[in-house]
Amino acid sequence: MSSVVKRSKLIIETPYKISFTKDNDNLNEKNIKNNIFADHEIGNNKYYGERLINESYMRAQQIIKDAEDQKELIMQDYQKEIELAKKRGYEEGINLGTQKGFEAGIEKCRHIIDEAVKVKSECILKKQNIIQESEKDIIRLSVKIVEKVLNEILDSHQEYVVNLVLAGLKKISEKKDIIIRCPDKYYKTIKDQKENILKEIDGLYDIDIIKDPSLTTGECIIVSPTEKADVSIKRQLDIILKSLGGQSDK
């Protein structure tokens, strides 16, 4: 069985493969049987082929549209996955950065606190040293002031020098061959009070009074053959200064 279409024949194969052949193309029986129009005479209905073409075109367009829609959905899902991954990575990065920043901040604070404690300890120690040194300086200064005041008193009231001599003589147990060494400025005062001094000390019958150029204001030394008593104002103040933790000036 054969069908003829002027100039060309329409062949539609499964699925939706449309082609035209010229009249001189040979269509054998096998090709016709495989054609979905093998049992119809295409030439008897000129609109049938056009309808099939339109339907095929519409189906093809629908397939293309469905494919495009599917592609769009896939792209949207893919984009969502990308955005989600970016967000998750960003949040993880933020969390990691925040944690590291927090840990770094804690470590820095700990370092600052340690430094502050160290500085405070050093300041306390330095303060204590300053206070101790200041106390020593204050004591030394006070002693120097007292020494100066007492020396001025002795210069103005040399009769007080006799009291120093009497205090020294009482420390000497041996009462023979006593020598009193004093500055030149005190010599006359002690000489004039010699008799009164002898009367004040039991067992003392004589004393020698000599000028010592090495001695200055407030100094007086009493010597026996076996003993020595330094009753100088400076000597006594040095003893007081040492008892207070200070150091005397040489």
NUTI-349282 format. One line per 4 residues: number of its first residue (from 1); for each residue x, y, z of N, C-alpha, C. Coordinates in nm, 4 decimals, always signed. Example, Ala and Ser with C-alpha at 12.3 -4.5 7.8 and 13.67 -1.06 7.14 Angstrom:
! residues 2
1 = +1.3190/-0.5690/+0.7800/+1.2300/-0.4500/+0.7800/+1.3200/-0.3300/+0.7800 | +1.2850/-0.2250/+0.7080/+1.3670/-0.1060/+0.7140/+1.2900/+0.0030/+0.7870
This chain:
! residues 250
1 = +0.0869/-0.1173/+0.0000/+0.0000/+0.0000/+0.0000/+0.0894/+0.1208/+0.0000 | +0.0481/+0.2187/-0.0774/+0.1306/+0.3397/-0.0861/+0.0435/+0.4609/-0.0878 | +0.1000/+0.5715/-0.0385/+0.0304/+0.7005/-0.0372/+0.1211/+0.8039/-0.0966 | +0.0596/+0.8984/-0.1703/+0.1412/+0.9987/-0.2378/+0.0944/+1.1359/-0.1968
5 = +0.1891/+1.2215/-0.1557/+0.1646/+1.3633/-0.1286/+0.2432/+1.4388/-0.2330 | +0.1784/+1.5384/-0.2941/+0.2462/+1.6122/-0.3998/+0.3770/+1.6690/-0.3488 | +0.4811/+1.6445/-0.4271/+0.6167/+1.6959/-0.4057/+0.6852/+1.6361/-0.2825 | +0.6121/+1.6049/-0.1745/+0.6795/+1.5530/-0.0540/+0.5846/+1.4701/+0.0282
9 = +0.6436/+1.3905/+0.1136/+0.5658/+1.3089/+0.2064/+0.6011/+1.3478/+0.3487 | +0.5034/+1.3459/+0.4397/+0.5233/+1.3799/+0.5824/+0.5397/+1.2525/+0.6614 | +0.6466/+1.2451/+0.7382/+0.6718/+1.1277/+0.8230/+0.6889/+1.1757/+0.9670 | +0.6107/+1.1213/+1.0584/+0.6203/+1.1533/+1.2024/+0.6545/+1.0260/+1.2760
13 = +0.7666/+1.0231/+1.3390/+0.8119/+0.9053/+1.4114/+0.8034/+0.9298/+1.5614 | +0.8032/+0.8221/+1.6340/+0.8007/+0.8299/+1.7807/+0.9419/+0.8518/+1.8323 | +0.9713/+0.9466/+1.9299/+0.8678/+1.0385/+1.9811/+0.8790/+1.1726/+1.9115 | +0.7798/+1.2165/+1.8450/+0.7653/+1.3486/+1.7847/+0.8799/+1.3869/+1.6939
17 = +0.9271/+1.2923/+1.6144/+1.0306/+1.3253/+1.5175/+0.9629/+1.3486/+1.3839 | +0.9733/+1.4690/+1.3354/+0.9009/+1.5090/+1.2144/+1.0016/+1.5311/+1.1028 | +0.9727/+1.4722/+0.9848/+1.0621/+1.4925/+0.8703/+0.9820/+1.4849/+0.7414 | +1.0379/+1.5426/+0.6368/+0.9757/+1.5403/+0.5041/+1.0693/+1.4691/+0.4087
21 = +1.0087/+1.3953/+0.3133/+1.0877/+1.3302/+0.2083/+1.0332/+1.3704/+0.0729 | +1.1200/+1.3786/-0.0219/+1.0801/+1.4133/-0.1589/+1.0199/+1.2921/-0.2291 | +0.9599/+1.3232/-0.3446/+0.8925/+1.2163/-0.4193/+0.9879/+1.1093/-0.4636 | +1.1090/+1.1488/-0.4977/+1.2024/+1.0509/-0.5492/+1.2674/+0.9679/-0.4401
25 = +1.2340/+0.9979/-0.3082/+1.2857/+0.9139/-0.1987/+1.2123/+0.7819/-0.2010 | +1.2838/+0.6765/-0.1823/+1.2226/+0.5434/-0.1808/+1.1728/+0.5100/-0.0419 | +1.0456/+0.4824/-0.0275/+0.9860/+0.4399/+0.0995/+0.9508/+0.2932/+0.0871 | +1.0249/+0.2108/+0.1489/+0.9942/+0.0685/+0.1413/+0.8853/+0.0321/+0.2393
29 = +0.8441/-0.0875/+0.2334/+0.7316/-0.1351/+0.3154/+0.7656/-0.1338/+0.4633 | +0.8918/-0.1608/+0.4945/+0.9339/-0.1649/+0.6358/+0.9249/-0.0288/+0.6982 | +0.9686/+0.0773/+0.6271/+0.9618/+0.2128/+0.6811/+0.8197/+0.2565/+0.7008 | +0.7352/+0.2200/+0.6116/+0.5949/+0.2591/+0.6217/+0.5303/+0.1931/+0.7414
33 = +0.5632/+0.0648/+0.7656/+0.5060/-0.0043/+0.8806/+0.5498/+0.0599/+1.0112 | +0.6736/+0.1119/+1.0172/+0.7216/+0.1784/+1.1397/+0.6620/+0.3151/+1.1568 | +0.6066/+0.3702/+1.0534/+0.5457/+0.5028/+1.0611/+0.4121/+0.4936/+1.1283 | +0.3816/+0.5916/+1.2187/+0.2548/+0.5872/+1.2909/+0.1378/+0.6139/+1.2002
37 = +0.1640/+0.6580/+1.0772/+0.0573/+0.6826/+0.9788/+0.0508/+0.5723/+0.8720 | +0.1055/+0.4570/+0.9014/+0.1116/+0.3507/+0.8016/-0.0261/+0.3038/+0.7582 | -0.1263/+0.3122/+0.8436/-0.2610/+0.2638/+0.8131/-0.3534/+0.3723/+0.7632 | -0.3007/+0.4931/+0.7400/-0.3845/+0.6054/+0.6956/-0.3335/+0.6607/+0.5638
41 = -0.4210/+0.7097/+0.4897/-0.3829/+0.7747/+0.3645/-0.3750/+0.9246/+0.3899 | -0.2541/+0.9740/+0.4028/-0.2326/+1.1146/+0.4339/-0.2896/+1.2039/+0.3258 | -0.2811/+1.1602/+0.2038/-0.3285/+1.2452/+0.0965/-0.4783/+1.2628/+0.0953 | -0.5556/+1.1723/+0.1619/-0.7011/+1.1852/+0.1638/-0.7497/+1.2958/+0.2550
45 = -0.6633/+1.3394/+0.3527/-0.7057/+1.4460/+0.4461/-0.5916/+1.5456/+0.4597 | -0.6048/+1.6566/+0.3885/-0.4949/+1.7539/+0.3858/-0.4768/+1.8255/+0.5191 | -0.5835/+1.8228/+0.6037/-0.5715/+1.8913/+0.7345/-0.5147/+1.8010/+0.8441 | -0.5165/+1.6764/+0.8215/-0.4722/+1.5835/+0.9262/-0.3252/+1.6036/+0.9611
49 = -0.2437/+1.6185/+0.8590/-0.1006/+1.6394/+0.8830/-0.0729/+1.7696/+0.9541 | -0.1477/+1.8755/+0.9118/-0.1274/+2.0048/+0.9776/-0.1639/+1.9983/+1.1256 | -0.2747/+1.9259/+1.1546/-0.3161/+1.9140/+1.2954/-0.2115/+1.8393/+1.3769 | -0.1612/+1.7346/+1.3213/-0.0577/+1.6585/+1.3911/+0.0687/+1.7419/+1.4130
53 = +0.1000/+1.8214/+1.3123/+0.2185/+1.9081/+1.3264/+0.1983/+2.0074/+1.4399 | +0.0795/+2.0684/+1.4419/+0.0505/+2.1660/+1.5484/+0.0531/+2.1011/+1.6855 | -0.0112/+1.9821/+1.6923/-0.0108/+1.9117/+1.8216/+0.1308/+1.8744/+1.8630 | +0.2071/+1.8290/+1.7674/+0.3460/+1.7924/+1.7973/+0.4262/+1.9140/+1.8429
57 = +0.4022/+2.0257/+1.7753/+0.4729/+2.1487/+1.8115/+0.4362/+2.1932/+1.9523 | +0.3031/+2.1859/+1.9793/+0.2565/+2.2264/+2.1124/+0.3131/+2.1347/+2.2205 | +0.3139/+2.0030/+2.1897/+0.3712/+1.9094/+2.2866/+0.5209/+1.9362/+2.3066 | +0.5867/+1.9649/+2.1982/+0.7297/+1.9959/+2.2078/+0.7533/+2.1219/+2.2910
61 = +0.6670/+2.2232/+2.2644/+0.6783/+2.3464/+2.3414/+0.6527/+2.3205/+2.4896 | +0.5540/+2.2336/+2.5175/+0.5238/+2.2011/+2.6577/+0.6408/+2.1284/+2.7232 | +0.6980/+2.0363/+2.6486/+0.8145/+1.9637/+2.7011/+0.9292/+2.0602/+2.7300 | +0.9493/+2.1530/+2.6352/+1.0557/+2.2527/+2.6547/+1.0267/+2.3395/+2.7763
65 = +0.8977/+2.3822/+2.7875/+0.8588/+2.4650/+2.9023/+0.8770/+2.3893/+3.0328 | +0.8300/+2.2605/+3.0312/+0.8471/+2.1798/+3.1528/+0.9942/+2.1651/+3.1880 | +1.0755/+2.1461/+3.0874/+1.2195/+2.1338/+3.1116/+1.2775/+2.2639/+3.1667 | +1.2300/+2.3769/+3.1083/+1.2763/+2.5067/+3.1573/+1.2322/+2.5295/+3.3014
69 = +1.1047/+2.4949/+3.3289/+1.0545/+2.5096/+3.4667/+1.1334/+2.4218/+3.5626 | +1.1581/+2.2996/+3.5198/+1.2346/+2.2082/+3.6045/+1.3752/+2.2613/+3.6283 | +1.4311/+2.3145/+3.5200/+1.5651/+2.3728/+3.5338/+1.5639/+2.4906/+3.6308 | +1.4584/+2.5741/+3.6212/+1.4461/+2.6894/+3.7101/+1.4333/+2.6456/+3.8551
73 = +1.3500/+2.5415/+3.8760/+1.3347/+2.4892/+4.0127/+1.4666/+2.4351/+4.0663 | +1.5354/+2.3624/+3.9786/+1.6651/+2.3074/+4.0202/+1.7625/+2.4202/+4.0526 | +1.7625/+2.5243/+3.9681/+1.8508/+2.6379/+3.9920/+1.8144/+2.7118/+4.1203 | +1.6836/+2.7243/+4.1453/+1.6392/+2.7892/+4.2693/+1.6832/+2.7093/+4.3917
77 = +1.6619/+2.5760/+4.3846/+1.7059/+2.4905/+4.4957/+1.8567/+2.4998/+4.5145 | +1.9269/+2.5004/+4.4018/+2.0719/+2.5097/+4.4079/+2.1162/+2.6421/+4.4699 | +2.0472/+2.7513/+4.4295/+2.0788/+2.8831/+4.4838/+2.0504/+2.8895/+4.6328 | +1.9376/+2.8263/+4.6733/+1.9043/+2.8217/+4.8160/+2.0121/+2.7481/+4.8947
81 = +2.0576/+2.6358/+4.8367/+2.1634/+2.5602/+4.9029/+2.2903/+2.6436/+4.9158 | +2.3199/+2.7185/+4.8100/+2.4393/+2.8049/+4.8140/+2.4259/+2.9113/+4.9225 | +2.3083/+2.9772/+4.9251/+2.2853/+3.0816/+5.0250/+2.2894/+3.0244/+5.1660 | +2.2287/+2.9052/+5.1816/+2.2283/+2.8412/+5.3135/+2.3694/+2.8054/+5.3571
85 = +2.4464/+2.7526/+5.2610/+2.5849/+2.7169/+5.2927/+2.6663/+2.8411/+5.3277 | +2.6415/+2.9500/+5.2513/+2.7118/+3.0747/+5.2806/+2.6754/+3.1274/+5.4187 | +2.5452/+3.1240/+5.4492/+2.4992/+3.1723/+5.5791/+2.5557/+3.0874/+5.6921 | +2.5513/+2.9533/+5.6705/+2.6032/+2.8640/+5.7729/+2.7525/+2.8859/+5.7936
89 = +2.8229/+2.9015/+5.6801/+2.9664/+2.9272/+5.6908/+2.9949/+3.0609/+5.7567 | +2.9137/+3.1621/+5.7232/+2.9309/+3.2948/+5.7841/+2.9081/+3.2888/+5.9344 | +2.7965/+3.2206/+5.9732/+2.7658/+3.2109/+6.1163/+2.8733/+3.1335/+6.1903 | +2.9190/+3.0244/+6.1271/+3.0262/+2.9477/+6.1911/+3.1524/+3.0317/+6.2021
93 = +3.1774/+3.1098/+6.0958/+3.2942/+3.1982/+6.1008/+3.2811/+3.3036/+6.2087 | +3.1587/+3.3596/+6.2185/+3.1345/+3.4597/+6.3229/+3.1515/+3.3986/+6.4608 | +3.0900/+3.2803/+6.4790/+3.0986/+3.2138/+6.6094/+3.2425/+3.1804/+6.6436 | +3.3131/+3.1282/+6.5425/+3.4530/+3.0947/+6.5657/+3.5342/+3.2195/+6.5946
97 = +3.5077/+3.3247/+6.5140/+3.5795/+3.4502/+6.5370/+3.5462/+3.5107/+6.6711 | +3.4166/+3.5037/+6.7090/+3.3743/+3.5573/+6.8389/+3.4395/+3.4811/+6.9525 | +3.4412/+3.3487/+6.9408/+3.5011/+3.2668/+7.0459/+3.6497/+3.2960/+7.0590 | +3.7163/+3.3014/+6.9410/+3.8597/+3.3313/+6.9449/+3.8844/+3.4713/+6.9985
101 = +3.7998/+3.5659/+6.9554/+3.8133/+3.7022/+7.0059/+3.7900/+3.7093/+7.1552 | +3.6898/+3.6340/+7.2034/+3.6601/+3.6313/+7.3467/+3.7771/+3.5725/+7.4242 | +3.8294/+3.4597/+7.3725/+3.9430/+3.3963/+7.4398/+4.0639/+3.4888/+7.4389 | +4.0857/+3.5561/+7.3253/+4.1981/+3.6505/+7.3184/+4.1774/+3.7659/+7.4155
105 = +4.0527/+3.8126/+7.4262/+4.0218/+3.9205/+7.5206/+4.0457/+3.8783/+7.6642 | +4.0023/+3.7547/+7.6976/+4.0238/+3.7026/+7.8330/+4.1729/+3.6941/+7.8631 | +4.2489/+3.6431/+7.7664/+4.3928/+3.6298/+7.7857/+4.4583/+3.7666/+7.8037 | +4.4135/+3.8640/+7.7240/+4.4684/+3.9996/+7.7363/+4.4339/+4.0599/+7.8710
109 = +4.3083/+4.0400/+7.9160/+4.2671/+4.0913/+8.0473/+4.3489/+4.0272/+8.1583 | +4.3714/+3.8952/+8.1445/+4.4504/+3.8250/+8.2459/+4.5921/+3.8810/+8.2506 | +4.6472/+3.9080/+8.1313/+4.7822/+3.9649/+8.1247/+4.7860/+4.1036/+8.1881 | +4.6834/+4.1850/+8.1596/+4.6764/+4.3201/+8.2168/+4.6649/+4.3135/+8.3684
113 = +4.5806/+4.2200/+8.4179/+4.5631/+4.2053/+8.5626/+4.6940/+4.1632/+8.6275 | +4.7641/+4.0660/+8.5648/+4.8928/+4.0211/+8.6189/+4.9918/+4.1367/+8.6246 | +4.9945/+4.2165/+8.5177/+5.0841/+4.3317/+8.5151/+5.0465/+4.4334/+8.6224 | +4.9148/+4.4526/+8.6391/+4.8680/+4.5480/+8.7401/+4.9072/+4.5015/+8.8800
117 = +4.8899/+4.3703/+8.9060/+4.9275/+4.3151/+9.0366/+5.0777/+4.3301/+9.0587 | +5.1548/+4.3033/+8.9532/+5.3001/+4.3161/+8.9636/+5.3405/+4.4601/+8.9922 | +5.2801/+4.5526/+8.9163/+5.3101/+4.6949/+8.9367/+5.2695/+4.7391/+9.0763 | +5.1516/+4.6917/+9.1214/+5.1048/+4.7278/+9.2549/+5.2011/+4.6770/+9.3611
121 = +5.2461/+4.5501/+9.3460/+5.3405/+4.4932/+9.4425/+5.4702/+4.5728/+9.4439 | +5.5170/+4.6075/+9.3235/+5.6399/+4.6868/+9.3154/+5.6206/+4.8245/+9.3782 | +5.5032/+4.8827/+9.3554/+5.4743/+5.0144/+9.4136/+5.4687/+5.0071/+9.5657 | +5.4047/+4.8993/+9.6159/+5.3957/+4.8827/+9.7615/+5.5350/+4.8676/+9.8210
125 = +5.6175/+4.7822/+9.7562/+5.7538/+4.7614/+9.8050/+5.8341/+4.8908/+9.7977 | +5.8187/+4.9610/+9.6849/+5.8905/+5.0878/+9.6696/+5.8420/+5.1894/+9.7718 | +5.7112/+5.1899/+9.7950/+5.6549/+5.2820/+9.8932/+5.7107/+5.2524/+10.0317 | +5.7180/+5.1225/+10.0649/+5.7726/+5.0843/+10.1952/+5.9181/+5.1278/+10.2078
129 = +5.9939/+5.1061/+10.0990/+6.1345/+5.1472/+10.1016/+6.1475/+5.2986/+10.1164 | +6.0612/+5.3697/+10.0427/+6.0643/+5.5164/+10.0515/+6.0290/+5.5621/+10.1922 | +5.9255/+5.4985/+10.2496/+5.8838/+5.5354/+10.3854/+5.9956/+5.5075/+10.4846 | +6.0585/+5.3888/+10.4695/+6.1671/+5.3541/+10.5611/+6.2829/+5.4523/+10.5485
133 = +6.3188/+5.4805/+10.4234/+6.4272/+5.5761/+10.4027/+6.3879/+5.7149/+10.4520 | +6.2625/+5.7505/+10.4295/+6.2146/+5.8809/+10.4758/+6.2167/+5.8883/+10.6272 | +6.1750/+5.7782/+10.6907/+6.1768/+5.7755/+10.8373/+6.3189/+5.7937/+10.8895 | +6.4133/+5.7252/+10.8242/+6.5527/+5.7382/+10.8668/+6.6020/+5.8815/+10.8469
137 = +6.5647/+5.9375/+10.7320/+6.6053/+6.0756/+10.7047/+6.5428/+6.1718/+10.8054 | +6.4164/+6.1468/+10.8373/+6.3474/+6.2327/+10.9347/+6.4132/+6.2228/+11.0717 | +6.4481/+6.0995/+11.1099/+6.5134/+6.0800/+11.2400/+6.6485/+6.1501/+11.2430 | +6.7269/+6.1290/+11.1344/+6.8583/+6.1943/+11.1291/+6.8446/+6.3461/+11.1330
141 = +6.7471/+6.3962/+11.0584/+6.7254/+6.5403/+11.0568/+6.6843/+6.5909/+11.1945 | +6.5983/+6.5150/+11.2605/+6.5525/+6.5546/+11.3946/+6.6687/+6.5585/+11.4927 | +6.7538/+6.4561/+11.4825/+6.8696/+6.4500/+11.5726/+6.9647/+6.5666/+11.5460 | +6.9840/+6.5975/+11.4184/+7.0706/+6.7099/+11.3851/+7.0149/+6.8404/+11.4408
145 = +6.8818/+6.8532/+11.4316/+6.8184/+6.9743/+11.4852/+6.8358/+6.9817/+11.6361 | +6.8140/+6.8677/+11.7034/+6.8294/+6.8639/+11.8500/+6.9732/+6.8966/+11.8883 | +7.0667/+6.8379/+11.8146/+7.2082/+6.8630/+11.8435/+7.2414/+7.0110/+11.8290 | +7.1921/+7.0693/+11.7232/+7.2179/+7.2109/+11.7011/+7.1576/+7.2962/+11.8115
149 = +7.0343/+7.2615/+11.8510/+6.9668/+7.3383/+11.9570/+7.0425/+7.3261/+12.0888 | +7.0834/+7.2029/+12.1233/+7.1545/+7.1818/+12.2504/+7.2900/+7.2522/+12.2507 | +7.3580/+7.2481/+12.1379/+7.4865/+7.3170/+12.1311/+7.4704/+7.4678/+12.1481 | +7.3630/+7.5196/+12.0885/+7.3370/+7.6625/+12.1062/+7.3053/+7.6945/+12.2519
153 = +7.2335/+7.6023/+12.3171/+7.2026/+7.6232/+12.4601/+7.3312/+7.6211/+12.5423 | +7.4209/+7.5251/+12.5107/+7.5470/+7.5167/+12.5849/+7.6339/+7.6401/+12.5622 | +7.6286/+7.6927/+12.4401/+7.7053/+7.8143/+12.4134/+7.6500/+7.9325/+12.4917 | +7.5189/+7.9340/+12.5059/+7.4562/+8.0463/+12.5776/+7.4595/+8.0268/+12.7284
157 = +7.4550/+7.9000/+12.7714/+7.4526/+7.8694/+12.9154/+7.5571/+7.7613/+12.9435 | +7.6819/+7.8053/+12.9508/+7.7908/+7.7096/+12.9669/+7.7902/+7.6395/+13.1022 | +7.7103/+7.6895/+13.1941/+7.7016/+7.6204/+13.3230/+7.6432/+7.4803/+13.3060 | +7.5687/+7.4613/+13.1941/+7.5128/+7.3278/+13.1697/+7.6217/+7.2258/+13.1365
161 = +7.7402/+7.2754/+13.0945/+7.8513/+7.1850/+13.0641/+7.8939/+7.1101/+13.1894 | +7.8810/+7.1762/+13.3045/+7.9155/+7.1117/+13.4322/+7.8303/+6.9874/+13.4528 | +7.7039/+6.9942/+13.4117/+7.6163/+6.8774/+13.4250/+7.6684/+6.7597/+13.3419 | +7.7218/+6.7896/+13.2216/+7.7808/+6.6840/+13.1394/+7.9010/+6.6210/+13.2101
165 = +7.9849/+6.7061/+13.2707/+8.1035/+6.6562/+13.3419/+8.0636/+6.5680/+13.4590 | +7.9661/+6.6121/+13.5368/+7.9202/+6.5335/+13.6518/+7.8632/+6.3983/+13.6068 | +7.7873/+6.3973/+13.4938/+7.7303/+6.2720/+13.4429/+7.8413/+6.1757/+13.4027 | +7.9496/+6.2269/+13.3427/+8.0598/+6.1413/+13.3027/+8.1381/+6.0885/+13.4213
169 = +8.1606/+6.1712/+13.5212/+8.2360/+6.1281/+13.6392/+8.1640/+6.0172/+13.7148 | +8.0323/+6.0217/+13.7142/+7.9553/+5.9170/+13.7831/+7.9694/+5.7813/+13.7131 | +8.0039/+5.7822/+13.5844/+8.0226/+5.6564/+13.5122/+8.1602/+5.5953/+13.5374 | +8.2522/+5.6756/+13.5834/+8.3882/+5.6276/+13.6086/+8.3951/+5.5693/+13.7496
173 = +8.4290/+5.4434/+13.7559/+8.4349/+5.3787/+13.8884/+8.5640/+5.4134/+13.9627 | +8.6728/+5.4274/+13.8914/+8.7999/+5.4632/+13.9541/+8.8084/+5.6146/+13.9653 | +8.8312/+5.6655/+14.0846/+8.8237/+5.8093/+14.1098/+8.9617/+5.8752/+14.1220 | +9.0659/+5.8084/+14.0767/+9.1998/+5.8667/+14.0841/+9.2509/+5.8995/+13.9430
177 = +9.3352/+6.0000/+13.9404/+9.4001/+6.0419/+13.8157/+9.2973/+6.0659/+13.7038 | +9.1983/+6.1439/+13.7378/+9.0916/+6.1754/+13.6422/+9.1328/+6.2959/+13.5569 | +9.1135/+6.2815/+13.4256/+9.1426/+6.3913/+13.3324/+9.0135/+6.4265/+13.2577 | +8.9850/+6.5567/+13.2541/+8.8670/+6.6059/+13.1812/+8.9162/+6.6809/+13.0579
181 = +8.8796/+6.6300/+12.9392/+8.9182/+6.6938/+12.8129/+8.7965/+6.7675/+12.7572 | +8.8183/+6.8925/+12.7217/+8.7065/+6.9751/+12.6747/+8.7547/+7.0766/+12.5720 | +8.6615/+7.1351/+12.4934/+8.6993/+7.2404/+12.3984/+8.7485/+7.3636/+12.4744 | +8.8189/+7.4454/+12.4051/+8.8724/+7.5665/+12.4667/+8.7619/+7.6544/+12.5249
185 = +8.6457/+7.6608/+12.4573/+8.5374/+7.7482/+12.5017/+8.4776/+7.7046/+12.6353 | +8.4960/+7.5755/+12.6737/+8.4395/+7.5274/+12.8003/+8.5439/+7.5258/+12.9143 | +8.6677/+7.5463/+12.8779/+8.7748/+7.5284/+12.9775/+8.7557/+7.6172/+13.0995 | +8.7336/+7.7434/+13.0820/+8.7213/+7.8375/+13.1939/+8.6017/+7.8025/+13.2817
189 = +8.4897/+7.7656/+13.2207/+8.3696/+7.7333/+13.2985/+8.3955/+7.6135/+13.3883 | +8.4563/+7.5080/+13.3329/+8.4824/+7.3868/+13.4129/+8.5872/+7.4170/+13.5215 | +8.6870/+7.4954/+13.4840/+8.7920/+7.5317/+13.5809/+8.7332/+7.6064/+13.6989 | +8.6433/+7.6989/+13.6690/+8.5814/+7.7779/+13.7757/+8.4914/+7.6924/+13.8645
193 = +8.4361/+7.5844/+13.8130/+8.3438/+7.5000/+13.8885/+8.4116/+7.3747/+13.9459 | +8.5452/+7.3707/+13.9437/+8.6180/+7.2523/+13.9872/+8.5847/+7.2128/+14.1300 | +8.5839/+7.3053/+14.2222/+8.5568/+7.2743/+14.3624/+8.4160/+7.2185/+14.3800 | +8.3216/+7.2777/+14.3124/+8.1837/+7.2280/+14.3228/+8.1713/+7.0865/+14.2645
197 = +8.2485/+7.0600/+14.1606/+8.2457/+6.9265/+14.0993/+8.3005/+6.8233/+14.1976 | +8.4105/+6.8532/+14.2624/+8.4707/+6.7601/+14.3587/+8.3772/+6.7312/+14.4751 | +8.3026/+6.8317/+14.5154/+8.2083/+6.8126/+14.6249/+8.0910/+6.7212/+14.5843 | +8.0567/+6.7215/+14.4589/+7.9418/+6.6437/+14.4111/+7.9740/+6.4951/+14.3970
201 = +8.1008/+6.4586/+14.3787/+8.1378/+6.3195/+14.3527/+8.2127/+6.2646/+14.4742 | +8.1537/+6.1611/+14.5341/+8.2184/+6.0988/+14.6506/+8.3469/+6.0274/+14.6083 | +8.4509/+6.0435/+14.6883/+8.5788/+5.9769/+14.6650/+8.6649/+6.0449/+14.5631 | +8.6153/+6.1531/+14.5078/+8.6933/+6.2253/+14.4084/+8.7573/+6.3457/+14.4766
205 = +8.8922/+6.3493/+14.4717/+8.9609/+6.4547/+14.5429/+9.0342/+6.5519/+14.4494 | +9.0548/+6.5081/+14.3256/+9.1242/+6.5999/+14.2344/+9.0930/+6.5597/+14.0888 | +9.0985/+6.6585/+14.0028/+9.0793/+6.6355/+13.8587/+9.1721/+6.7274/+13.7807 | +9.2146/+6.6781/+13.6639/+9.2938/+6.7617/+13.5736/+9.2041/+6.8032/+13.4571
209 = +9.2088/+6.9297/+13.4253/+9.1252/+6.9837/+13.3167/+9.2184/+7.0333/+13.2070 | +9.2015/+6.9781/+13.0873/+9.2897/+7.0169/+12.9776/+9.2054/+7.0542/+12.8539 | +9.2646/+7.1434/+12.7760/+9.1994/+7.1833/+12.6513/+9.2352/+7.0829/+12.5406 | +9.1330/+7.0386/+12.4647/+9.1551/+6.9442/+12.3539/+9.1075/+7.0117/+12.2248
213 = +9.2004/+7.0514/+12.1386/+9.1622/+7.1233/+12.0163/+9.0803/+7.0386/+11.9174 | +9.0835/+6.9074/+11.9380/+9.0062/+6.8206/+11.8478/+8.8580/+6.8179/+11.8825 | +8.8221/+6.8699/+11.9996/+8.6830/+6.8699/+12.0437/+8.6164/+7.0022/+12.0088 | +8.4852/+6.9949/+11.9823/+8.4094/+7.1152/+11.9472/+8.2915/+7.1318/+12.0417
217 = +8.2015/+7.2215/+12.0076/+8.0849/+7.2516/+12.0911/+8.0063/+7.1256/+12.1249 | +7.9728/+7.1115/+12.2535/+7.8924/+6.9987/+12.2991/+7.9709/+6.8735/+12.3269 | +8.1044/+6.8784/+12.3130/+8.1852/+6.7580/+12.3340/+8.2652/+6.7695/+12.4641 | +8.2750/+6.6542/+12.5321/+8.3515/+6.6475/+12.6583/+8.3825/+6.5009/+12.6876
221 = +8.5089/+6.4733/+12.7169/+8.5509/+6.3348/+12.7411/+8.6243/+6.3285/+12.8747 | +8.5871/+6.2267/+12.9547/+8.6493/+6.2070/+13.0860/+8.7250/+6.0748/+13.0821 | +8.8523/+6.0800/+13.1246/+8.9386/+5.9623/+13.1133/+9.0031/+5.9331/+13.2484 | +9.0079/+5.8007/+13.2809/+9.0831/+5.7530/+13.3977/+9.1883/+5.6555/+13.3456
225 = +9.2767/+5.6044/+13.4290/+9.3781/+5.5094/+13.3817/+9.3177/+5.3851/+13.3159 | +9.1964/+5.3496/+13.3524/+9.1356/+5.2261/+13.2999/+9.0021/+5.2475/+13.2277 | +8.9465/+5.3644/+13.2326/+8.8127/+5.3872/+13.1770/+8.8075/+5.5174/+13.0973 | +8.7000/+5.5249/+13.0170/+8.6767/+5.6452/+12.9368/+8.5264/+5.6678/+12.9250
229 = +8.4826/+5.7915/+12.9465/+8.3412/+5.8266/+12.9362/+8.3271/+5.9445/+12.8418 | +8.2615/+5.9173/+12.7274/+8.2361/+6.0237/+12.6300/+8.0957/+6.0773/+12.6563 | +8.0884/+6.1961/+12.7136/+7.9583/+6.2550/+12.7474/+7.9204/+6.3663/+12.6491 | +7.9786/+6.3636/+12.5314/+7.9473/+6.4643/+12.4297/+7.8001/+6.4543/+12.3900
233 = +7.7417/+6.5698/+12.3600/+7.6019/+6.5734/+12.3145/+7.5851/+6.4863/+12.1890 | +7.6769/+6.4990/+12.0960/+7.6682/+6.4225/+11.9713/+7.6732/+6.2732/+11.9980 | +7.7605/+6.2308/+12.0887/+7.7725/+6.0887/+12.1210/+7.6419/+6.0345/+12.1764 | +7.5810/+6.1072/+12.2650/+7.4554/+6.0621/+12.3257/+7.3415/+6.0592/+12.2229
237 = +7.3409/+6.1594/+12.1359/+7.2378/+6.1610/+12.0319/+7.2584/+6.0479/+11.9304 | +7.3835/+6.0111/+11.9028/+7.4108/+5.8990/+11.8129/+7.3565/+5.7683/+11.8701 | +7.3684/+5.7520/+11.9999/+7.3145/+5.6317/+12.0657/+7.1630/+5.6259/+12.0490 | +7.1001/+5.7421/+12.0700/+6.9537/+5.7487/+12.0522/+6.9160/+5.7198/+11.9067
241 = +6.9931/+5.7758/+11.8141/+6.9653/+5.7571/+11.6717/+6.9742/+5.6099/+11.6320 | +7.0750/+5.5390/+11.6789/+7.0900/+5.3967/+11.6474/+6.9777/+5.3135/+11.7066 | +6.9329/+5.3510/+11.8231/+6.8227/+5.2767/+11.8859/+6.6930/+5.2914/+11.8060 | +6.6832/+5.4007/+11.7285/+6.5649/+5.4243/+11.6447/+6.5825/+5.3697/+11.5030
245 = +6.6937/+5.3024/+11.4780/+6.7159/+5.2429/+11.3462/+6.7861/+5.3327/+11.2489 | +6.8339/+5.4451/+11.2947/+6.9027/+5.5376/+11.2058/+7.0511/+5.5114/+11.2044 | +7.1230/+5.5926/+11.1300/+7.2674/+5.5815/+11.1191/+7.3280/+5.7187/+11.1380 | +7.4229/+5.7245/+11.2259/+7.4825/+5.8535/+11.2581/+7.5735/+5.8999/+11.1463
249 = +7.5886/+6.0307/+11.1358/+7.6799/+6.0892/+11.0385/+7.8196/+6.0874/+11.0962 | +7.9134/+6.0506/+11.0118/+8.0520/+6.0485/+11.0580/+8.1089/+6.1892/+11.0582
